């Protein structure tokens, strides 16, 4: 191989680097610099894609039984094996759609606030590149979860159409809060808050799924790979919120706190509307009574219990006590 050929080969395999000249880089923080520079080695989108069919085990469950909010209900237990299996498959389809919708309609629009500099921070090249990398990750996560749903439908032989499902609880709350915002800046703060909650808490949501050995290997693998990326995104989101928070006046800080409280409530709560759509579509016997009991049983109960990441972030900013007071009022 000639020297020019070797040089070209090295150029092709060289991992991408950030711009060398970045005078504003110190403001980005060490966390964002480190995440940006290691993206090519750690991100799921940079790894070879697995053979999903090879991982599929038809004898395994599509969704962990204990995570079904009605798994001990006598009406569910009285169902035959196939209707119960369909409900578990529906739970997996809905779980994936929930993740996809949050990535598409909450997280990436929130990240775009930084790349388009809505808050007037003049972010450095390091920050912009780091956020764009995260946005690419989120698009890939959407593809991963969509592929998982397509695999389930194909291998189980059931339609399970997304059209049956409403927008998930977080997306509904996000849309309502943005629509109710007093002005575009207020709306931007709402978007930033919901993005921060999602990115700092989604790893806990994904973690609910990964430890149950009775569940499909391909499903657990999909969630585990996504979760590894999100543990890094939590650090990125925390840095971004900290950057913005330091530039806010008291009115904007109040608006941000209100939006963070709304985001936590939306992200951690049970989504009975989605289950109502599934149970109605499947014509489960005693559906009305089952749904009424489900609403009563899950009222005020959190699906995601671990909000320690947002807790630490807000404690560092000195706003945790104010945030807790707002969450308490919202749930009263």
C-alpha positions as CSV (number, residue, x, y, z in Angstrom):
1,X,0.0,0.0,0.0
2,X,1.4,3.4,-1.0
3,X,1.9,6.2,1.5
4,X,-1.0,8.3,0.0
5,X,-3.2,5.2,0.2
6,X,-2.3,4.7,3.9
7,X,-3.0,8.4,4.5
8,X,-6.4,8.2,2.9
9,X,-7.3,5.0,4.8
10,X,-6.3,6.7,8.1
11,X,-8.5,9.7,7.2
12,X,-11.5,7.3,6.6
13,X,-11.2,5.5,9.9
14,X,-10.2,8.5,12.1
15,X,-12.9,9.2,14.6
16,X,-14.7,12.6,14.3
17,X,-13.3,15.4,16.4
18,X,-14.6,18.7,17.6
19,X,-13.3,22.0,16.1
20,X,-9.9,22.7,17.5
21,X,-10.5,26.5,17.7
22,X,-13.3,27.1,20.2
23,X,-12.5,30.2,22.3
24,X,-15.9,29.9,24.2
25,X,-15.2,26.2,25.0
26,X,-14.5,26.7,28.7
27,X,-18.1,27.8,29.2
28,X,-19.3,24.5,27.8
29,X,-18.2,22.6,30.9
30,X,-16.0,19.5,31.1
31,X,-19.1,17.2,31.0
32,X,-20.2,18.4,27.6
33,X,-16.7,18.3,26.2
34,X,-16.1,14.8,27.4
35,X,-19.4,13.5,26.1
36,X,-18.8,15.1,22.7
37,X,-15.3,13.7,22.3
38,X,-16.4,10.1,23.2
39,X,-19.5,10.0,21.1
40,X,-18.0,7.8,18.4
41,X,-17.0,5.2,20.9
42,X,-20.1,5.1,23.1
43,X,-23.2,5.9,21.1
44,X,-25.6,3.2,20.0
45,X,-25.9,4.7,16.6
46,X,-22.2,4.1,16.0
47,X,-22.4,0.4,16.8
48,X,-23.2,-2.5,14.4
49,X,-26.9,-3.3,14.3
50,X,-27.9,-6.7,15.9
51,X,-29.9,-9.4,14.1
52,X,-33.3,-8.8,15.8
53,X,-34.8,-12.1,14.6
54,X,-32.0,-14.1,16.0
55,X,-32.7,-12.6,19.4
56,X,-36.4,-13.2,19.3
57,X,-37.6,-16.0,21.5
58,X,-41.3,-16.8,21.0
59,X,-41.5,-18.6,24.3
60,X,-40.7,-15.4,26.3
61,X,-43.0,-12.7,27.4
62,X,-43.2,-9.4,25.4
63,X,-43.6,-7.3,28.6
64,X,-42.9,-7.9,32.3
65,X,-46.1,-9.1,33.9
66,X,-45.6,-7.1,37.2
67,X,-45.5,-3.9,35.2
68,X,-49.1,-4.4,34.0
69,X,-51.1,-2.1,36.3
70,X,-53.9,-4.7,36.4
71,X,-51.7,-7.9,36.6
72,X,-53.4,-9.0,39.9
73,X,-57.0,-8.1,38.8
74,X,-59.3,-11.1,38.7
75,X,-60.7,-10.1,35.3
76,X,-57.2,-10.2,33.8
77,X,-56.3,-13.4,35.5
78,X,-59.5,-15.0,34.2
79,X,-58.5,-14.4,30.6
80,X,-57.2,-17.2,28.4
81,X,-53.5,-17.4,27.5
82,X,-53.8,-15.7,24.1
83,X,-55.8,-12.6,25.2
84,X,-53.3,-12.1,28.1
85,X,-50.4,-12.5,25.6
86,X,-52.0,-9.9,23.4
87,X,-52.3,-7.5,26.3
88,X,-48.6,-8.0,27.1
89,X,-47.7,-7.4,23.5
90,X,-49.8,-4.3,23.5
91,X,-48.0,-3.1,26.6
92,X,-44.7,-3.5,24.7
93,X,-46.1,-1.7,21.6
94,X,-47.3,1.2,23.9
95,X,-44.1,1.3,25.8
96,X,-42.1,1.8,22.6
97,X,-44.6,4.3,21.2
98,X,-44.3,6.2,24.5
99,X,-40.5,6.4,24.1
100,X,-40.8,7.3,20.4
101,X,-43.3,10.1,21.0
102,X,-41.2,11.6,23.9
103,X,-38.0,11.6,21.7
104,X,-39.8,13.1,18.7
105,X,-42.2,15.6,20.3
106,X,-40.5,16.5,23.6
107,X,-36.8,15.9,23.6
108,X,-35.5,16.8,20.2
109,X,-37.6,20.0,20.0
110,X,-36.2,20.9,23.4
111,X,-32.6,20.3,22.3
112,X,-33.3,22.4,19.2
113,X,-33.8,25.4,21.5
114,X,-30.1,25.3,22.2
115,X,-28.8,24.7,18.7
116,X,-31.0,27.6,17.4
117,X,-30.0,29.7,20.4
118,X,-33.5,30.7,21.5
119,X,-32.2,31.8,24.9
120,X,-29.4,34.0,23.5
121,X,-26.5,32.1,25.1
122,X,-24.3,32.1,22.0
123,X,-23.4,28.5,22.7
124,X,-19.9,27.4,21.7
125,X,-19.1,24.9,19.0
126,X,-18.6,22.2,21.6
127,X,-22.1,22.7,23.0
128,X,-23.8,22.8,19.6
129,X,-21.9,19.6,18.4
130,X,-22.7,17.8,21.7
131,X,-26.4,18.7,21.4
132,X,-26.6,17.7,17.8
133,X,-24.9,14.4,18.6
134,X,-27.6,13.8,21.2
135,X,-30.3,14.6,18.7
136,X,-28.9,12.0,16.3
137,X,-28.9,9.5,19.2
138,X,-32.6,10.3,19.8
139,X,-33.5,9.7,16.1
140,X,-31.7,6.4,16.3
141,X,-33.5,5.4,19.5
142,X,-36.8,6.1,17.6
143,X,-35.7,3.7,14.9
144,X,-34.7,1.1,17.4
145,X,-38.0,1.1,19.2
146,X,-39.9,1.2,15.9
147,X,-38.0,-1.8,14.7
148,X,-38.8,-3.6,17.9
149,X,-42.5,-3.0,17.4
150,X,-42.3,-4.1,13.8
151,X,-40.6,-7.3,14.9
152,X,-43.2,-8.0,17.5
153,X,-46.1,-7.5,15.0
154,X,-44.4,-9.7,12.4
155,X,-43.3,-12.6,14.7
156,X,-46.5,-12.7,16.7
157,X,-48.7,-12.3,13.7
158,X,-50.9,-9.6,15.3
159,X,-51.6,-6.2,13.8
160,X,-51.5,-4.1,17.1
161,X,-51.7,-0.8,15.2
162,X,-50.3,2.4,16.6
163,X,-53.4,4.2,15.5
164,X,-55.3,2.6,18.4
165,X,-53.1,4.4,20.9
166,X,-53.5,8.1,22.0
167,X,-50.5,10.4,22.4
168,X,-48.8,9.4,25.6
169,X,-49.3,11.2,28.9
170,X,-46.0,13.2,28.7
171,X,-46.7,14.4,25.2
172,X,-50.3,15.4,26.1
173,X,-49.1,17.3,29.1
174,X,-46.3,18.9,27.1
175,X,-48.6,20.0,24.4
176,X,-51.1,21.5,26.9
177,X,-48.4,23.4,28.8
178,X,-46.8,24.8,25.6
179,X,-50.3,25.8,24.3
180,X,-51.0,27.6,27.6
181,X,-47.8,29.5,27.7
182,X,-48.1,33.3,27.8
183,X,-45.6,34.0,25.1
184,X,-42.9,32.3,23.0
185,X,-40.2,32.7,25.7
186,X,-42.5,31.1,28.2
187,X,-43.2,28.3,25.7
188,X,-39.4,27.8,25.3
189,X,-39.0,27.4,29.0
190,X,-41.7,24.8,29.1
191,X,-40.0,22.9,26.3
192,X,-36.7,23.1,28.1
193,X,-38.2,21.9,31.4
194,X,-39.9,18.9,29.9
195,X,-36.8,17.9,28.0
196,X,-34.7,18.1,31.1
197,X,-37.2,16.0,33.1
198,X,-37.4,13.4,30.3
199,X,-33.6,13.1,29.8
200,X,-32.7,13.0,33.4
201,X,-35.5,10.5,34.3
202,X,-35.9,8.2,31.2
203,X,-33.0,5.9,32.2
204,X,-35.0,5.1,35.4
205,X,-38.1,4.4,33.2
206,X,-36.1,2.2,30.9
207,X,-34.5,0.5,33.9
208,X,-37.8,-0.9,35.0
209,X,-37.7,-3.3,32.0
210,X,-34.1,-4.7,31.9
211,X,-33.9,-7.1,34.9
212,X,-36.8,-9.5,34.1
213,X,-35.4,-12.7,32.6
214,X,-38.9,-13.9,31.6
215,X,-39.0,-11.1,29.0
216,X,-38.0,-11.3,25.3
217,X,-34.2,-11.0,25.0
218,X,-34.6,-8.7,22.0
219,X,-36.9,-6.4,24.0
220,X,-34.6,-6.2,27.0
221,X,-31.6,-5.7,24.7
222,X,-33.4,-2.8,22.9
223,X,-34.1,-1.1,26.2
224,X,-30.6,-1.7,27.7
225,X,-28.9,-0.2,24.6
226,X,-31.1,2.9,24.7
227,X,-30.6,3.2,28.5
228,X,-26.8,3.4,28.1
229,X,-27.1,6.4,25.8
230,X,-29.6,8.1,28.1
231,X,-27.3,7.9,31.1
232,X,-25.0,10.2,29.2
233,X,-27.8,12.4,28.0
234,X,-28.8,13.1,31.6
235,X,-25.5,14.7,32.2
236,X,-25.8,16.8,29.0
237,X,-29.3,17.9,29.9
238,X,-28.2,18.9,33.4
239,X,-25.4,21.1,32.0
240,X,-27.8,22.7,29.5
241,X,-30.3,23.6,32.1
242,X,-27.6,25.0,34.4
243,X,-26.3,27.2,31.5
244,X,-29.8,28.6,30.8
245,X,-30.8,28.9,34.5
246,X,-27.9,31.3,35.2
247,X,-29.3,33.8,32.7
248,X,-32.9,33.8,33.8
249,X,-34.7,36.6,35.8
250,X,-37.0,35.8,38.6
251,X,-40.1,35.6,36.4
252,X,-38.5,33.2,34.1
253,X,-37.2,31.1,37.0
254,X,-40.7,30.8,38.3
255,X,-42.0,29.7,34.9
256,X,-39.3,27.2,34.6
257,X,-40.0,25.7,38.1
258,X,-43.7,25.4,37.3
259,X,-42.9,23.6,34.0
260,X,-40.4,21.3,35.8
261,X,-43.1,20.3,38.3
262,X,-45.6,19.7,35.5
263,X,-43.0,17.7,33.6
264,X,-42.2,15.5,36.6
265,X,-45.9,14.8,37.2
266,X,-46.5,13.9,33.6
267,X,-43.5,11.7,33.2
268,X,-43.8,9.7,36.4
269,X,-47.6,9.1,36.4
270,X,-49.7,6.2,35.1
271,X,-51.2,6.6,31.6
272,X,-54.7,5.2,32.1
273,X,-55.9,6.8,28.8
274,X,-53.5,4.5,26.8
275,X,-54.7,1.4,28.8
276,X,-58.3,2.4,28.2
277,X,-57.7,2.5,24.5
278,X,-56.0,-0.9,24.5
279,X,-58.6,-2.7,26.8
280,X,-61.5,-1.2,24.7
281,X,-59.9,-2.3,21.4
282,X,-59.3,-5.8,22.7
283,X,-62.9,-6.0,24.0
284,X,-61.7,-7.4,27.4
285,X,-64.7,-8.8,29.3
286,X,-65.8,-6.4,32.1
287,X,-63.7,-3.6,30.5
288,X,-65.7,-0.8,32.1
289,X,-65.3,-2.1,35.6
290,X,-61.7,-3.0,35.0
291,X,-60.9,0.5,33.8
292,X,-62.7,2.1,36.7
293,X,-60.8,0.0,39.2
294,X,-57.6,0.8,37.3
295,X,-58.1,4.5,37.6
296,X,-58.8,4.2,41.3
297,X,-55.8,1.9,41.9
298,X,-53.3,4.1,40.1
299,X,-54.5,7.6,41.2
300,X,-51.5,9.5,42.4
301,X,-49.2,6.5,42.0
302,X,-45.9,6.9,40.2
303,X,-44.7,4.5,37.6
304,X,-41.2,6.0,37.7
305,X,-40.1,6.2,41.4
306,X,-36.5,7.2,40.8
307,X,-36.2,11.0,40.2
308,X,-32.8,11.2,41.9
309,X,-31.1,12.8,38.9
310,X,-33.5,15.7,38.6
311,X,-33.4,16.0,42.5
312,X,-29.6,16.3,42.4
313,X,-29.7,18.8,39.6
314,X,-32.2,21.0,41.2
315,X,-30.5,20.8,44.6
316,X,-27.3,22.0,43.0
317,X,-29.2,24.9,41.5
318,X,-30.8,25.6,45.0
319,X,-34.3,25.2,43.7
320,X,-35.3,21.7,44.9
321,X,-37.4,22.9,47.9
322,X,-39.3,25.3,45.7
323,X,-39.9,22.5,43.1
324,X,-41.1,20.0,45.7
325,X,-43.6,22.6,47.0
326,X,-45.0,23.0,43.5
327,X,-45.2,19.3,42.9
328,X,-47.1,18.8,46.2
329,X,-49.6,21.5,45.3
330,X,-50.0,20.0,41.8
331,X,-50.8,16.6,43.2
332,X,-53.0,17.7,46.1
